[in-house]
Amino acid sequence: MPTKWRFGSPGELNQQTVNAFNSLIHTIATQADSTWEILELFKAKFNGGASWSSSESWAVGDLHNAMNGAADNAATFIAAFWDGCEQVHREHSTIGLPDVDIINQILFEHDVPYEVRPPELLPRNPQTPIPVQTPQRSIGEQAVALVHASLDQADRLLLEQRPRPAVQEILWLLETVATAFQGLDTGTGTIEGKYFNEIIRNLRNHHRGGALAEALGWMTKMHGFLSSPTGGGVRHGTQMAVDVSPTLKEAHLYCNLTRSYINYLLAEAADALPVQPVSSSPFGAPAWRR
């Protein structure tokens, strides 16, 4: 496809089109010895290869969510589906796949202005070019992208059965997300502090008696346990407690709890406690271990 389609915004797919392709994937998957494996194969095409779902039933929903997320760019969505079909053909040659006519019929019926002509994806009407907008991402959106990249990294580390670095990754992220509240005017005062415990304590003092204060208390308790050399021992100041590591089951628990806390903090920062973008993002880009 033209490079500008991949990196720009040539338009999104509507929900009906997404559902039609989702139905095709399920038709493909039911032919396999492992339906779950095929669902995960396609899910990886749409979400960039994030971790496997915890069960086949979760994979169904996670696949649909990944497809909805990828639908912002119709061109790359179609390419992801096609790439999935090609991989199925290579690795599961006995599985029947939809041909080009079926795919193009779906695109035509839903007024999607593309046509698959292997190996190319082209405009259906060459006389009507597809307009492409260059996406403008705010600092806040870039920060959220970094957050999700770090969460995905933690998931990969768990899959690799590396519990300690997985918890370190997500614990660092919780501390970093908390800095979004620095300097926030809550109406009863300004959030001060440079480090996690200072920010959370100050934020909690300004929101006593509500769900936010309770959640902040839970975060503080878990963070303190994990940071203590006599507790989780994952992090203690600037020194690593190299002789202590959580089990894989414990790491899943810590990561799942922290993921919930991070999502809650982001929602509070965006809605209940609006934070104005600043000239430099509070989410400093980490040295991604990729």
C-alpha positions as CSV (number, residue, x, y, z in Angstrom):
1,M,0.0,0.0,0.0
2,P,1.1,3.6,-0.3
3,T,3.3,4.5,2.6
4,K,1.1,7.5,3.5
5,W,-1.8,5.1,4.2
6,R,0.3,3.3,6.7
7,F,1.5,6.3,8.6
8,G,-1.3,8.7,8.1
9,S,-5.1,8.6,8.6
10,P,-6.8,7.4,5.4
11,G,-10.1,6.8,7.3
12,E,-11.6,4.3,9.7
13,L,-13.8,1.2,9.3
14,N,-17.3,1.2,10.7
15,Q,-18.4,-1.3,13.2
16,Q,-20.4,-3.4,10.7
17,T,-17.3,-3.9,8.6
18,V,-15.2,-4.9,11.6
19,N,-17.9,-7.4,12.6
20,A,-17.9,-8.9,9.1
21,F,-14.2,-9.5,9.3
22,N,-14.4,-10.8,12.8
23,S,-17.0,-13.4,11.6
24,L,-14.6,-14.5,8.8
25,I,-11.9,-15.1,11.4
26,H,-14.2,-17.3,13.5
27,T,-15.2,-19.3,10.4
28,I,-11.5,-19.8,9.7
29,A,-10.7,-20.7,13.3
30,T,-13.4,-23.3,13.7
31,Q,-11.6,-25.4,11.1
32,A,-8.4,-25.7,13.1
33,D,-7.5,-28.3,15.7
34,S,-7.0,-25.4,18.1
35,T,-9.5,-22.6,17.6
36,W,-7.7,-20.6,20.3
37,E,-4.4,-20.7,18.4
38,I,-6.0,-19.1,15.2
39,L,-7.7,-16.5,17.3
40,E,-4.4,-15.5,18.9
41,L,-2.7,-15.5,15.5
42,F,-5.1,-12.9,14.1
43,K,-5.2,-11.0,17.3
44,A,-1.4,-10.5,17.1
45,K,-1.8,-9.1,13.6
46,F,-4.2,-6.4,14.9
47,N,-2.5,-5.5,18.2
48,G,1.1,-5.8,17.3
49,G,1.7,-9.1,19.0
50,A,0.7,-8.5,22.6
51,S,0.5,-11.4,25.0
52,W,-1.9,-14.4,24.7
53,S,-5.3,-14.1,26.4
54,S,-5.8,-16.2,29.6
55,S,-8.3,-18.5,28.0
56,E,-10.0,-19.1,24.7
57,S,-13.2,-17.3,25.8
58,W,-11.1,-14.3,26.7
59,A,-9.3,-14.5,23.4
60,V,-12.7,-14.0,21.6
61,G,-13.3,-10.7,23.3
62,D,-9.7,-9.6,23.2
63,L,-9.6,-10.2,19.4
64,H,-12.7,-8.1,18.9
65,N,-11.2,-5.3,21.0
66,A,-7.9,-5.5,19.1
67,M,-9.9,-5.3,15.8
68,N,-11.9,-2.3,17.0
69,G,-8.6,-0.6,18.1
70,A,-7.1,-1.2,14.6
71,A,-10.2,0.0,12.8
72,D,-9.0,3.6,13.1
73,N,-6.9,3.0,10.0
74,A,-9.0,1.0,7.4
75,A,-5.9,0.3,5.2
76,T,-3.7,-1.2,7.8
77,F,-6.7,-3.1,9.2
78,I,-7.3,-4.8,5.8
79,A,-3.6,-5.5,5.5
80,A,-3.5,-7.1,9.0
81,F,-6.4,-9.4,8.1
82,W,-4.7,-10.4,4.9
83,D,-1.3,-11.0,6.7
84,G,-3.2,-13.3,9.1
85,C,-4.7,-15.3,6.2
86,E,-1.3,-15.7,4.7
87,Q,0.2,-17.0,7.9
88,V,-2.6,-19.4,8.3
89,H,-2.0,-20.7,4.8
90,R,1.7,-21.2,5.5
91,E,1.2,-22.9,8.9
92,H,-2.1,-24.6,8.5
93,S,-2.4,-25.5,4.9
94,T,-5.6,-27.7,5.3
95,I,-7.6,-24.7,6.6
96,G,-9.9,-23.1,4.0
97,L,-9.5,-19.4,3.6
98,P,-11.8,-16.7,2.1
99,D,-10.6,-15.7,-1.4
100,V,-10.1,-12.2,-2.7
101,D,-13.7,-11.9,-4.1
102,I,-15.2,-12.6,-0.6
103,I,-13.0,-9.9,1.0
104,N,-13.7,-7.4,-1.8
105,Q,-17.4,-8.1,-1.6
106,I,-17.4,-7.2,2.1
107,L,-15.5,-4.0,1.4
108,F,-17.9,-3.1,-1.4
109,E,-21.1,-3.9,0.6
110,H,-19.9,-1.6,3.4
111,D,-18.8,1.3,1.2
112,V,-15.1,0.8,2.1
113,P,-13.2,2.5,-0.8
114,Y,-10.4,-0.2,-1.1
115,E,-9.9,-3.3,-3.2
116,V,-7.5,-6.1,-2.6
117,R,-5.5,-7.0,-5.7
118,P,-2.7,-9.3,-4.5
119,P,-0.1,-8.3,-3.6
120,E,-1.5,-4.8,-3.5
121,L,-4.2,-2.9,-1.6
122,L,-5.6,-0.2,-4.0
123,P,-8.4,2.4,-4.1
124,R,-11.5,0.9,-5.7
125,N,-11.8,3.9,-7.9
126,P,-8.4,5.1,-9.2
127,Q,-10.0,8.4,-10.3
128,T,-11.0,9.1,-6.6
129,P,-7.9,9.3,-4.5
130,I,-8.3,8.5,-0.8
131,P,-7.5,11.6,1.3
132,V,-5.0,11.1,4.1
133,Q,-4.7,13.2,7.2
134,T,-1.5,13.5,9.1
135,P,-2.4,12.5,12.7
136,Q,-1.5,15.1,15.3
137,R,-0.9,13.5,18.7
138,S,-0.9,15.6,21.8
139,I,1.7,15.1,24.6
140,G,-1.0,13.4,26.6
141,E,-1.7,10.9,23.9
142,Q,2.0,10.2,23.5
143,A,2.2,9.6,27.2
144,V,-0.7,7.1,27.1
145,A,1.0,5.3,24.2
146,L,4.1,4.9,26.4
147,V,2.0,3.6,29.3
148,H,0.5,0.9,27.1
149,A,3.8,0.0,25.6
150,S,5.2,-0.5,29.1
151,L,2.1,-2.6,30.1
152,D,2.7,-4.8,27.0
153,Q,6.3,-5.2,28.0
154,A,5.3,-6.4,31.4
155,D,2.9,-8.9,29.8
156,R,5.7,-10.2,27.6
157,L,8.0,-10.7,30.5
158,L,5.3,-12.7,32.3
159,L,4.9,-14.9,29.3
160,E,8.7,-15.4,29.3
161,Q,8.3,-16.5,33.0
162,R,10.5,-13.6,34.2
163,P,8.4,-12.4,37.2
164,R,10.9,-10.0,38.8
165,P,11.5,-7.7,35.7
166,A,7.8,-7.8,34.9
167,V,6.9,-6.4,38.4
168,Q,9.8,-3.9,38.1
169,E,8.5,-2.7,34.8
170,I,4.9,-2.1,36.0
171,L,6.0,-0.8,39.4
172,W,8.2,1.8,37.7
173,L,5.2,2.7,35.5
174,L,2.9,3.2,38.5
175,E,5.5,5.6,40.0
176,T,5.8,7.5,36.7
177,V,2.0,7.8,36.1
178,A,1.7,9.4,39.6
179,T,3.8,12.3,38.4
180,A,0.9,13.4,36.2
181,F,-0.6,14.9,39.3
182,Q,2.4,17.1,40.1
183,G,1.3,20.7,40.5
184,L,-2.4,19.9,40.1
185,D,-4.8,22.5,41.7
186,T,-7.5,20.4,43.3
187,G,-9.6,23.3,44.6
188,T,-8.4,22.8,48.1
189,G,-4.7,23.1,47.4
190,T,-1.9,22.1,45.0
191,I,-0.4,18.7,44.7
192,E,3.2,18.9,45.7
193,G,6.1,16.4,45.8
194,K,8.5,14.9,43.5
195,Y,8.4,11.2,44.4
196,F,5.6,8.6,44.4
197,N,5.0,8.5,48.2
198,E,5.0,12.3,48.4
199,I,2.6,12.8,45.5
200,I,0.2,10.0,46.6
201,R,0.1,11.2,50.2
202,N,-0.5,14.8,49.2
203,L,-3.2,13.8,46.7
204,R,-4.9,11.6,49.3
205,N,-5.0,14.4,51.9
206,H,-6.9,16.5,49.4
207,H,-9.5,13.8,48.7
208,R,-10.3,12.3,52.0
209,G,-13.5,10.2,52.3
210,G,-13.9,9.2,48.7
211,A,-13.1,6.2,46.5
212,L,-9.9,8.0,45.2
213,A,-8.5,8.3,48.7
214,E,-9.2,4.6,49.4
215,A,-7.6,3.5,46.1
216,L,-4.6,5.6,46.8
217,G,-4.2,3.9,50.2
218,W,-4.3,0.5,48.6
219,M,-1.7,1.6,46.0
220,T,0.6,2.9,48.7
221,K,0.4,-0.3,50.7
222,M,1.2,-2.5,47.7
223,H,4.0,-0.2,46.6
224,G,5.5,-0.1,50.0
225,F,5.4,-3.9,50.3
226,L,7.0,-4.5,46.9
227,S,9.7,-1.8,47.6
228,S,10.6,-3.1,51.0
229,P,13.6,-5.6,51.2
230,T,11.6,-7.5,53.9
231,G,8.5,-7.6,51.7
232,G,8.4,-8.0,47.9
233,G,12.0,-6.9,47.6
234,V,11.5,-5.8,44.0
235,R,12.9,-2.4,44.6
236,H,14.4,-0.6,47.5
237,G,15.7,2.9,46.9
238,T,18.2,2.7,44.1
239,Q,19.4,-0.7,45.1
240,M,18.0,-4.0,43.8
241,A,17.4,-6.8,46.2
242,V,18.9,-9.4,43.9
243,D,18.3,-12.3,46.2
244,V,14.5,-11.8,46.3
245,S,12.0,-12.4,43.5
246,P,8.3,-12.9,43.4
247,T,6.9,-16.2,42.1
248,L,5.2,-16.2,38.7
249,K,1.8,-16.4,40.4
250,E,2.6,-13.5,42.7
251,A,3.9,-11.5,39.7
252,H,0.6,-12.0,37.9
253,L,-1.2,-10.7,41.0
254,Y,1.0,-7.6,41.4
255,C,0.8,-6.8,37.7
256,N,-2.9,-7.2,37.5
257,L,-3.5,-5.0,40.6
258,T,-1.1,-2.4,39.3
259,R,-2.6,-2.3,35.9
260,S,-6.0,-1.6,37.5
261,Y,-4.4,1.2,39.6
262,I,-2.7,2.7,36.6
263,N,-5.9,2.8,34.5
264,Y,-7.8,4.3,37.4
265,L,-5.1,7.0,37.9
266,L,-5.2,7.8,34.1
267,A,-9.0,8.1,34.2
268,E,-8.8,10.4,37.2
269,A,-6.2,12.5,35.5
270,A,-8.2,12.8,32.3
271,D,-11.7,13.3,33.8
272,A,-12.2,13.9,37.5
273,L,-8.9,15.7,38.0
274,P,-8.1,17.4,34.6
275,V,-4.4,17.8,34.1
276,Q,-3.3,20.4,31.6
277,P,-0.6,19.3,29.1
278,V,2.8,20.8,29.8
279,S,5.8,21.4,27.5
280,S,7.5,18.2,28.4
281,S,5.7,15.0,29.2
282,P,5.8,13.7,32.8
283,F,6.1,10.3,31.3
284,G,9.8,10.1,30.4
285,A,10.5,7.5,27.8
286,P,12.2,4.5,29.4
287,A,14.9,2.5,27.8
288,W,12.5,0.0,26.3
289,R,13.9,-3.5,26.6
290,R,12.9,-4.7,23.1
